[in-house]
Amino acid sequence: MRLVLLSGGSGKRLWPLSNDTRSKQFLKVLDSEDRNKQSMVQRVWGQIKAVGLSNQTIIATSKIQTDMIHTQLGYDVPLVIEPERRDTFPAIALAASYLYSVQGVPTDETVAILPVDPYVENAFFEKLKDIDSVLDDSNADLALIGVKPTYPSSKYGYIVPKDHKGNYITVSHFTEKPSEEKATSLIEMDALWNCGVFAFKLNYLINLLVEKGLSIQYEELLKQYSSLPKISFDYEVVEKANEIVALPYDGYWKDLGTWNTLTEEMATTQIGKGIISNESVNTHLVNELDIPVTIHGVKNIVVAASPDGILVTDKAASPGIKDLISQFDQPPMYEERIWGWSRVLDYAKYDDEKEMVTKRIHITKGKNSSYHFHNLRDEVWTIVQGEGELALDDSLTRVKAGDIIHLPAGKKHGIRAITNLEFIEVQTGIGISNKDFVRLLFDWKDVEDQFKDSRPKIIS
């Protein structure tokens, strides 16, 4: 059996901590066994390792999230990277073509798809191993895992059974987010929560791609990706399947997709600077800013502060945040990258259409940026902490705190941190964008080889 973890989405229900590059699965708000803070994806990957499934697992993700996954899980985790976001059907199709044409997985092998961020016990992943035999026994197109409900929730979809067959059920239909009254009647019918886990034989999806005229070769499908239908796997495949079965799971499961559910699993009521008074009841603070936040005399609220914004919400109302901020059109103000992190400090646009962006950038010791240039913007770097090695056009130069580097548009540059390195970057130009990048080299050894005749020197 092979596992495909789907890592996508912007996680806007957990705004302002989550954004396009740092979705909810990357937020380090959960406690690990050693009491360090860990993210949902780190927790799930640790569980998959614990039950011996990591060597059979790949992660399907978008290009924009690749750095975050490498930063949190390392470089050994195999990734299938979408060139652009196009919903779950294209993502799963791309993963299937990768398993088939790159890894050479036999077409009669079971492929299980699951979200990258369920909050479950290890027993859930042990149960997942049974889905292979359920597919074999039932000869169904798809096999799902359904969670036995513990209360009549209106937040989840339900799998409604048609018949019981030993350790699994055949599926009659699905009901999406019913009222609590309707959910109560569904539970009386032995309906299960749909937790987004399903499996199929690889040849089922490969044959489907062939029928749709899509390539089953990974590299070719990558080229076709922008023309694939932007549609969910549920609509494109699940609703059209002839026979679906479900394996009931009677254990702990929770979707930590909103502030009210996430705070229920946090080991502490406060992360970051601030004070929650004793008069505040069932209240959480998550603060990523360098200023204190004080909470006094309130009940059942979440206060979350980050460079992207500040949220104050009643916990019960927190699922509505995604709709409330849907009109926001702001690029991420804080990003974690493979080399460290960056934070936008200021932005201005002037009457002549020129723009200014000021960033604080941290590069971790031993890490480096790519060697690149920009077409539209000039940059000025002021090194404020640490020491680094700077690549400029035709030389390598040592830089330290207090140095100022001018980088006009078109000038090739890159930097490696000898110690933890921080600098303030001021960008000026017209049409400043994260897309204004021409990356030339990624590995610093390649940069050093290019400048092997250059001797590092100190800027004076």
C-alpha positions as CSV (number, residue, x, y, z in Angstrom):
1,M,0.0,0.0,0.0
2,R,1.1,3.6,-0.8
3,L,0.0,6.7,1.1
4,V,-0.4,10.2,-0.5
5,L,-0.6,13.0,2.0
6,L,-2.4,16.1,0.5
7,S,-0.8,19.3,1.7
8,G,-2.6,22.3,0.2
9,G,-5.0,25.1,1.0
10,S,-4.4,28.5,2.5
11,G,-5.9,27.7,5.9
12,K,-7.7,31.0,6.1
13,R,-9.9,29.8,9.0
14,L,-6.7,30.2,11.1
15,W,-5.9,33.7,9.9
16,P,-3.8,35.7,10.7
17,L,-1.2,33.0,11.5
18,S,-1.9,31.1,8.4
19,N,-1.4,32.4,4.9
20,D,-0.7,31.1,1.4
21,T,2.8,30.0,2.2
22,R,2.3,29.0,5.8
23,S,-1.0,27.0,5.9
24,K,-2.6,25.7,9.0
25,Q,-0.6,22.4,8.9
26,F,2.7,24.3,9.4
27,L,1.7,26.3,12.5
28,K,3.8,25.2,15.5
29,V,1.1,25.4,18.2
30,L,0.9,21.8,19.4
31,D,3.1,20.1,22.0
32,S,5.3,17.2,21.1
33,E,6.2,14.4,23.5
34,D,9.3,16.3,24.6
35,R,7.3,19.5,25.2
36,N,8.6,21.3,22.2
37,K,6.2,23.1,19.9
38,Q,5.4,21.2,16.7
39,S,3.1,21.6,13.7
40,M,0.3,19.4,12.5
41,V,2.4,18.1,9.6
42,Q,5.3,17.3,11.9
43,R,3.0,15.4,14.3
44,V,1.4,13.4,11.5
45,W,4.7,12.6,9.9
46,G,6.0,11.4,13.2
47,Q,2.9,9.1,13.6
48,I,3.4,7.7,10.1
49,K,7.0,6.9,11.0
50,A,5.9,5.3,14.3
51,V,3.6,2.8,12.5
52,G,6.2,2.0,9.8
53,L,4.5,3.7,6.8
54,S,6.9,6.5,6.1
55,N,8.8,4.6,3.4
56,Q,5.5,4.1,1.5
57,T,4.4,7.7,1.7
58,I,4.7,10.8,-0.6
59,I,3.4,14.3,0.0
60,A,1.5,16.1,-2.8
61,T,1.8,19.8,-2.3
62,S,2.0,23.1,-4.1
63,K,5.2,24.8,-5.2
64,I,4.7,27.6,-2.7
65,Q,4.7,25.2,0.3
66,T,7.8,23.2,-0.7
67,D,10.2,25.2,1.5
68,M,7.9,24.8,4.5
69,I,7.8,21.1,4.2
70,H,11.6,20.8,3.7
71,T,12.1,23.1,6.7
72,Q,9.9,21.1,9.0
73,L,10.3,17.5,7.8
74,G,13.8,17.6,6.1
75,Y,14.9,16.9,2.5
76,D,14.3,13.1,2.5
77,V,10.5,13.3,2.3
78,P,9.4,12.6,-1.3
79,L,7.3,15.4,-2.8
80,V,5.0,15.6,-5.8
81,I,4.9,19.3,-6.5
82,E,1.9,21.0,-8.3
83,P,3.1,23.7,-10.7
84,E,-0.1,25.6,-9.6
85,R,-3.0,25.0,-7.3
86,R,-5.9,23.3,-9.2
87,D,-7.9,21.5,-6.4
88,T,-7.7,17.9,-5.3
89,F,-8.5,16.0,-8.4
90,P,-5.5,17.3,-10.4
91,A,-3.3,16.9,-7.3
92,I,-4.2,13.3,-6.9
93,A,-4.0,12.6,-10.6
94,L,-0.5,14.0,-10.6
95,A,0.5,11.9,-7.6
96,A,-1.0,8.7,-9.2
97,S,1.0,9.4,-12.4
98,Y,4.2,9.8,-10.3
99,L,3.6,6.5,-8.5
100,Y,2.9,4.8,-11.8
101,S,5.5,6.2,-14.2
102,V,8.3,7.3,-11.8
103,Q,8.2,4.9,-8.9
104,G,7.0,2.0,-10.9
105,V,4.3,1.0,-8.4
106,P,2.3,-2.0,-9.7
107,T,-1.2,-1.1,-10.9
108,D,-2.9,-3.6,-8.5
109,E,-1.4,-1.9,-5.5
110,T,-3.7,0.1,-3.1
111,V,-3.2,3.9,-2.9
112,A,-4.6,5.7,0.1
113,I,-5.2,9.4,0.1
114,L,-5.4,11.4,3.3
115,P,-5.1,15.0,4.5
116,V,-1.8,16.0,6.0
117,D,-3.3,17.4,9.2
118,P,-5.8,15.1,11.0
119,Y,-5.5,15.2,14.8
120,V,-5.6,11.5,15.6
121,E,-4.0,8.8,17.7
122,N,-1.5,6.3,16.2
123,A,-4.3,3.8,16.2
124,F,-5.8,5.7,13.3
125,F,-2.8,4.9,11.1
126,E,-2.8,1.3,12.2
127,K,-6.5,1.1,11.1
128,L,-5.5,2.6,7.8
129,K,-3.5,-0.5,7.1
130,D,-6.7,-2.5,7.0
131,I,-8.1,-0.5,4.0
132,D,-6.0,-2.6,1.6
133,S,-7.8,-5.8,2.6
134,V,-11.2,-4.1,2.5
135,L,-10.6,-3.1,-1.1
136,D,-9.6,-6.6,-2.0
137,D,-12.6,-8.2,-0.1
138,S,-15.2,-5.8,-1.5
139,N,-13.9,-5.3,-5.0
140,A,-15.2,-1.8,-4.7
141,D,-14.0,1.2,-6.7
142,L,-13.2,3.2,-3.6
143,A,-12.7,2.5,0.1
144,L,-13.1,5.2,2.8
145,I,-12.4,5.5,6.5
146,G,-15.3,6.9,8.4
147,V,-15.2,8.0,12.0
148,K,-17.9,6.9,14.4
149,P,-19.5,10.2,15.6
150,T,-19.3,11.2,19.3
151,Y,-21.9,13.9,19.0
152,P,-24.3,15.3,16.3
153,S,-21.9,17.8,14.6
154,S,-23.0,20.1,11.8
155,K,-19.4,20.8,10.9
156,Y,-18.6,17.5,9.2
157,G,-19.9,15.5,6.2
158,Y,-21.5,12.1,6.9
159,I,-21.1,8.7,5.1
160,V,-24.6,7.0,5.1
161,P,-24.5,3.2,5.1
162,K,-26.5,1.0,2.8
163,D,-25.5,-2.4,4.3
164,H,-23.0,-3.9,6.7
165,K,-20.5,-6.4,5.5
166,G,-18.3,-7.8,8.2
167,N,-15.8,-5.1,9.2
168,Y,-16.9,-2.5,6.6
169,I,-20.1,-1.0,5.3
170,T,-21.3,-0.4,1.7
171,V,-22.1,3.3,1.1
172,S,-25.6,4.5,0.2
173,H,-24.8,8.3,-0.1
174,F,-23.1,11.3,1.5
175,T,-24.7,14.2,3.4
176,E,-22.7,17.4,3.7
177,K,-22.7,19.4,7.0
178,P,-26.3,18.7,8.1
179,S,-28.2,20.5,10.8
180,E,-27.7,19.1,14.3
181,E,-31.2,17.7,14.2
182,K,-30.5,16.0,10.9
183,A,-27.1,14.8,12.2
184,T,-28.8,13.1,15.2
185,S,-31.0,11.1,12.8
186,L,-28.0,10.2,10.7
187,I,-26.1,8.9,13.7
188,E,-29.1,6.7,14.5
189,M,-28.7,5.2,11.0
190,D,-25.0,4.4,11.9
191,A,-23.7,7.1,9.6
192,L,-20.0,8.0,10.0
193,W,-18.1,11.2,9.9
194,N,-16.3,11.6,6.5
195,C,-12.6,12.3,7.5
196,G,-11.4,12.7,3.9
197,V,-9.5,9.4,3.8
198,F,-10.1,7.1,0.8
199,A,-8.3,4.5,-1.2
200,F,-8.3,2.9,-4.6
201,K,-6.3,0.5,-6.7
202,L,-3.8,2.4,-8.7
203,N,-5.2,1.0,-12.0
204,Y,-8.6,2.5,-11.1
205,L,-7.3,6.0,-11.4
206,I,-4.8,5.3,-14.1
207,N,-7.6,3.9,-16.3
208,L,-9.7,7.0,-15.5
209,L,-7.0,9.3,-16.6
210,V,-6.7,7.4,-19.9
211,E,-10.5,7.7,-20.4
212,K,-10.2,11.4,-19.9
213,G,-7.4,11.7,-22.5
214,L,-4.9,12.8,-19.8
215,S,-1.3,11.6,-19.8
216,I,-0.3,8.9,-17.2
217,Q,3.3,9.9,-17.6
218,Y,4.3,12.2,-14.8
219,E,6.5,14.6,-16.8
220,E,3.9,14.9,-19.5
221,L,1.1,15.5,-17.1
222,L,3.1,18.3,-15.5
223,K,3.2,20.0,-18.8
224,Q,-0.6,19.6,-19.2
225,Y,-1.3,20.6,-15.6
226,S,-2.7,24.1,-16.3
227,S,-5.3,22.6,-18.6
228,L,-6.6,20.1,-16.1
229,P,-10.1,20.8,-14.7
230,K,-10.1,22.7,-11.5
231,I,-12.3,20.4,-9.6
232,S,-12.3,18.4,-6.4
233,F,-11.7,14.6,-6.3
234,D,-15.1,14.2,-4.6
235,Y,-17.0,15.8,-7.5
236,E,-14.9,14.3,-10.3
237,V,-14.4,10.8,-9.0
238,V,-16.2,9.9,-5.8
239,E,-19.7,10.9,-6.9
240,K,-19.3,8.9,-10.1
241,A,-17.9,5.7,-8.6
242,N,-20.1,2.6,-8.9
243,E,-19.3,1.0,-5.6
244,I,-17.9,2.6,-2.5
245,V,-17.3,1.0,0.9
246,A,-16.2,2.4,4.2
247,L,-14.1,1.1,7.1
248,P,-15.5,2.4,10.5
249,Y,-12.9,3.8,12.9
250,D,-14.0,4.0,16.6
251,G,-11.3,6.3,18.0
252,Y,-10.2,9.8,18.6
253,W,-10.3,12.1,15.5
254,K,-10.6,15.8,15.1
255,D,-10.2,18.4,12.3
256,L,-8.2,21.3,13.7
257,G,-9.2,23.6,10.9
258,T,-10.7,26.4,13.1
259,W,-9.6,28.4,16.1
260,N,-12.1,26.8,18.4
261,T,-11.0,23.2,17.6
262,L,-7.3,24.0,17.5
263,T,-7.3,25.7,20.9
264,E,-9.0,22.6,22.4
265,E,-5.8,20.7,21.7
266,M,-3.2,23.3,22.7
267,A,-1.3,22.5,25.8
268,T,-1.1,26.1,26.9
269,T,-3.5,29.1,26.8
270,Q,-0.7,31.5,25.7
271,I,2.0,31.5,23.1
272,G,4.1,34.7,22.8
273,K,4.3,38.0,24.7
274,G,1.3,39.2,26.7
275,I,-0.9,38.7,29.7
276,I,-4.2,36.9,30.2
277,S,-5.8,38.0,33.4
278,N,-7.3,35.6,35.9
279,E,-10.7,37.2,35.1
280,S,-10.5,35.9,31.5
281,V,-12.1,32.5,31.1
282,N,-11.5,29.9,28.4
283,T,-9.4,32.4,26.5
284,H,-6.3,31.8,24.3
285,L,-3.6,34.2,23.1
286,V,-1.2,33.4,20.2
287,N,1.1,36.3,19.6
288,E,3.9,36.4,17.0
289,L,4.6,40.1,17.4
290,D,7.3,41.7,19.5
291,I,4.8,43.8,21.4
292,P,2.7,42.5,24.4
293,V,-1.0,41.8,24.1
294,T,-3.1,42.2,27.2
295,I,-6.4,40.4,27.6
296,H,-8.7,41.2,30.6
297,G,-12.1,40.2,31.7
298,V,-13.4,38.4,28.7
299,K,-14.7,34.8,28.1
300,N,-14.4,32.2,25.3
301,I,-12.3,34.2,22.9
302,V,-9.1,33.8,20.8
303,V,-6.7,36.6,20.2
304,A,-4.2,35.9,17.5
305,A,-1.6,38.4,16.3
306,S,1.0,38.1,13.5
307,P,2.6,40.4,10.9
308,D,-0.4,39.5,8.7
309,G,-3.0,41.0,11.1
310,I,-4.7,40.8,14.4
311,L,-7.8,38.7,15.2
312,V,-10.2,38.9,18.1
313,T,-13.0,36.4,17.9
314,D,-15.5,34.5,20.0
315,K,-14.5,30.8,19.7
316,A,-17.9,29.6,18.6
317,A,-17.9,32.2,15.8
318,S,-14.3,31.5,14.6
319,P,-15.3,29.2,11.7
320,G,-16.7,32.2,9.9
321,I,-13.4,34.0,9.6
322,K,-12.6,32.6,6.2
323,D,-15.6,34.4,4.7
324,L,-15.0,37.6,6.7
325,I,-11.5,38.1,5.3
326,S,-12.2,36.8,1.7
327,Q,-11.8,40.4,0.3
328,F,-8.3,40.8,1.7
329,D,-5.7,41.0,-1.1
330,Q,-2.5,41.2,0.8
331,P,0.6,39.2,0.1
332,P,2.0,37.2,3.1
333,M,3.7,39.5,5.5
334,Y,5.6,36.7,7.2
335,E,7.1,33.7,5.4
336,E,9.2,30.8,6.5
337,R,11.7,29.7,3.9
338,I,14.2,26.8,3.5
339,W,17.0,29.3,4.5
340,G,15.2,31.1,7.4
341,W,12.4,33.6,7.4
342,S,11.4,37.0,6.2
343,R,9.0,39.6,7.6
344,V,7.6,42.7,5.8
345,L,8.1,45.8,8.0
346,D,6.7,48.5,5.8
347,Y,5.2,49.2,2.4
348,A,4.5,52.4,0.5
349,K,3.3,53.4,-3.0
350,Y,4.1,56.9,-4.2
351,D,2.4,59.3,-6.7
352,D,4.8,58.4,-9.5
353,E,3.8,54.6,-9.1
354,K,7.1,53.8,-7.4
355,E,7.0,51.4,-4.5
356,M,9.0,50.7,-1.4
357,V,9.1,47.5,0.6
358,T,11.1,47.0,3.7
359,K,11.8,43.5,5.0
360,R,13.7,42.0,8.0
361,I,15.4,38.8,6.7
362,H,17.0,36.1,8.8
363,I,19.2,33.4,7.3
364,T,20.1,30.5,9.5
365,K,23.7,29.6,10.1
366,G,25.0,27.4,7.2
367,K,22.0,28.2,4.9
368,N,22.0,30.3,1.8
369,S,19.7,32.2,-0.5
370,S,19.7,31.3,-4.2
371,Y,22.0,33.2,-6.6
372,H,19.7,35.4,-8.6
373,F,18.8,38.8,-9.9
374,H,15.8,41.0,-10.3
375,N,14.6,42.9,-13.4
376,L,12.3,45.5,-11.8
377,R,13.7,46.5,-8.4
378,D,16.7,47.9,-6.7
379,E,17.7,46.7,-3.3
380,V,19.7,48.0,-0.4
381,W,20.8,45.6,2.4
382,T,21.9,46.7,5.8
383,I,23.5,43.8,7.7
384,V,22.4,44.1,11.4
385,Q,23.6,40.8,12.9
386,G,26.0,38.1,12.2
387,E,28.5,37.3,9.4
388,G,28.0,36.0,5.9
389,E,29.5,35.3,2.5
390,L,28.1,37.5,-0.3
391,A,28.2,36.5,-4.0
392,L,28.2,39.6,-6.3
393,D,28.4,39.3,-10.1
394,D,32.1,38.1,-10.3
395,S,33.3,37.8,-6.7
396,L,32.7,36.4,-3.3
397,T,32.8,38.9,-0.4
398,R,32.7,38.6,3.4
399,V,30.1,40.8,5.1
400,K,29.3,41.5,8.7
401,A,27.0,43.6,10.9
402,G,27.2,47.3,9.9
403,D,27.9,46.7,6.2
404,I,25.6,48.2,3.5
405,I,25.2,46.5,0.1
406,H,23.6,48.2,-2.9
407,L,22.0,45.9,-5.4
408,P,20.6,47.6,-8.5
409,A,18.2,45.8,-10.8
410,G,20.0,43.2,-12.9
411,K,22.9,42.7,-10.5
412,K,23.4,39.0,-9.7
413,H,23.7,38.2,-6.0
414,G,23.2,35.6,-3.3
415,I,24.3,35.2,0.4
416,R,25.3,32.4,2.7
417,A,25.1,32.7,6.5
418,I,28.4,31.9,8.3
419,T,26.7,32.6,11.6
420,N,23.0,33.4,12.1
421,L,22.6,36.4,9.8
422,E,20.0,39.2,9.8
423,F,19.7,42.2,7.5
424,I,17.2,44.9,6.6
425,E,16.3,44.8,2.9
426,V,14.7,47.9,1.3
427,Q,13.3,47.3,-2.2
428,T,12.4,50.2,-4.5
429,G,11.0,50.2,-8.0
430,I,7.8,49.8,-10.0
431,G,5.8,46.6,-10.0
432,I,7.6,45.0,-7.0
433,S,6.5,41.4,-6.8
434,N,7.8,38.0,-5.6
435,K,7.6,36.9,-9.2
436,D,10.4,39.3,-10.1
437,F,13.1,36.6,-9.6
438,V,15.5,35.0,-12.0
439,R,17.2,32.2,-10.1
440,L,20.5,31.0,-11.5
441,L,22.0,28.7,-8.8
442,F,20.6,27.1,-5.7
443,D,23.5,25.1,-4.2
444,W,26.2,27.2,-2.6
445,K,28.9,24.8,-3.9
446,D,27.8,25.7,-7.4
447,V,28.2,29.4,-6.5
448,E,31.7,28.7,-5.0
449,D,32.7,26.8,-8.2
450,Q,31.6,29.7,-10.3
451,F,33.8,32.1,-8.3
452,K,36.7,29.7,-7.5
453,D,39.2,32.2,-8.7
454,S,37.8,34.9,-6.4
455,R,39.2,35.2,-2.9
456,P,36.8,36.3,-0.2
457,K,37.6,39.7,1.2
458,I,36.2,42.0,3.9
459,I,34.1,45.0,2.9
460,S,35.7,48.0,4.6
